[in-house]
Amino acid sequence: MKVIFLKNLAKVGSVGEIKEVANGYALNVLIPKKIAIIATESEIQKINLEKKQKENKKDLDKKLFLENIKILQNKLLIDGNELLEISNQKHHKGRLFAAILVEDILQVIFQKTGISFDLNQIVVPSQHIKSHGEYEIFLQEQDQKAKLKIRVC
């Protein structure tokens, strides 16, 4: 019997996979536990449509990300500064009272440019930004990566 897997099952099948399994195994184990459904023509079409939609969404996200990067770089160049400046209260020894978090960077990008990114699109190479200076962060989406310099003052 052909089934479509709804969940990953070790050594048997993964999500969205169409596979031939024994009738008893399908009817007594996979279907009652909602691990798989019977692979009818309509279900196969539905799975294929969902796969295409996921691929289209990934492509759209990638294009949007690249457009946002170009807009961000242009706005920073228009301001005459390639650095994104972040201000925070500092301690008398030159260190910050609180570390600069990814959320803080996102907020500053949005305030200065009007562009919003997701939390998972920003990668800060050093774990915490706790002192003044210039840092490089990376904006990434799938296989695309862009470098952004920030200055903490």
C-alpha positions in Angstrom: 0.0 0.0 0.0 1.3 3.5 -0.9 1.3 6.0 2.0 2.4 9.6 2.4 4.4 10.2 5.6 3.2 13.0 7.9 6.0 12.5 10.4 9.6 11.3 10.3 10.0 7.7 11.2 13.5 6.4 11.5 14.6 3.9 8.8 11.1 4.0 7.3 10.2 7.4 5.8 10.4 11.1 6.2 7.8 13.9 6.0 6.2 14.2 2.6 7.8 11.0 1.3 5.6 8.6 -0.7 6.5 5.0 0.0 5.2 1.5 -0.5 4.7 -0.4 2.8 3.0 -3.6 3.8 -0.8 -3.3 4.1 -0.9 -4.5 7.7 1.8 -2.1 8.8 0.0 0.8 7.1 -3.5 -0.1 8.4 -2.5 -1.2 12.0 0.4 1.2 12.8 1.0 4.1 10.5 -2.5 5.3 9.8 -3.9 5.0 13.4 -0.9 6.8 14.9 -1.3 9.5 12.3 2.3 8.9 11.0 1.1 8.5 7.5 -2.0 8.7 5.3 -3.1 6.6 2.3 -1.5 8.0 -0.9 -4.6 8.8 -3.1 -4.2 10.9 -6.2 -5.7 14.0 -4.5 -3.4 13.7 -1.5 -0.3 13.4 -3.8 -1.4 16.5 -5.7 -1.9 18.3 -2.4 1.6 17.3 -1.2 3.2 18.4 -4.5 1.3 21.8 -4.3 2.6 22.3 -0.7 6.2 21.6 -1.8 5.9 24.1 -4.7 4.5 26.7 -2.3 7.4 26.2 0.1 9.9 26.6 -2.7 8.2 29.7 -3.9 8.2 31.2 -0.4 11.9 30.5 -0.1 12.6 32.2 -3.4 10.4 35.2 -2.4 12.1 35.4 1.0 15.5 35.4 -0.7 14.5 38.1 -3.2 13.0 40.3 -0.4 16.2 39.8 1.7 18.4 40.9 -1.2 16.2 43.9 -1.9 16.3 44.9 1.8 20.1 44.6 1.9 20.4 46.9 -1.1 18.1 49.5 0.4 19.9 49.3 3.8 23.3 49.8 2.1 22.0 52.7 0.0 20.4 54.5 3.0 23.6 54.1 5.0 25.6 55.5 2.0 23.2 58.4 1.6 23.7 59.3 5.3 27.4 59.5 4.4 28.2 56.7 6.8 28.8 53.1 6.1 28.5 52.3 9.8 25.3 51.9 11.8 25.7 53.7 15.1 24.2 52.3 18.2 24.2 54.4 21.4 23.9 53.0 24.8 24.6 54.1 28.4 28.2 53.5 29.4 29.9 52.7 32.6 32.7 55.0 33.8 35.3 52.3 32.8 34.1 52.5 29.1 32.0 49.3 29.3 28.3 49.3 28.7 25.7 48.8 31.5 24.0 46.2 29.4 25.1 44.2 26.4 23.9 45.0 22.9 21.5 42.3 21.8 20.3 41.3 18.4 16.9 42.8 19.2 18.7 46.2 19.8 20.4 46.0 16.5 17.1 45.1 14.8 15.4 48.1 16.5 18.1 50.5 15.4 18.0 49.2 11.8 14.3 49.7 11.7 14.4 53.2 13.3 17.1 54.5 10.9 16.0 52.8 7.7 12.4 51.5 8.1 13.6 48.0 7.1 12.8 45.0 9.3 14.7 41.8 9.5 14.0 38.6 11.4 16.0 37.6 14.5 17.4 34.6 12.8 18.7 36.7 9.9 21.3 38.5 12.1 24.4 36.8 13.2 26.7 38.4 15.7 30.1 36.7 15.5 31.1 37.6 19.1 28.7 36.3 21.7 28.0 39.6 23.4 28.7 43.2 22.5 29.6 44.7 25.9 32.1 47.5 25.1 32.4 50.5 22.8 34.0 50.1 19.3 33.3 48.8 15.9 31.9 45.4 15.2 31.0 43.3 12.1 27.7 41.5 12.0 26.3 39.4 9.3 22.8 39.4 7.8 22.0 36.1 6.2 19.1 34.3 4.5 19.6 30.7 3.3 22.9 30.9 1.3 23.0 34.7 0.9 25.2 36.7 3.3 25.9 40.4 3.8 28.3 42.2 6.1 27.3 45.2 8.1 29.5 47.3 10.4 28.1 48.8 13.5 29.6 51.3 15.9 28.7 51.2 19.6 29.1 54.6 21.2 
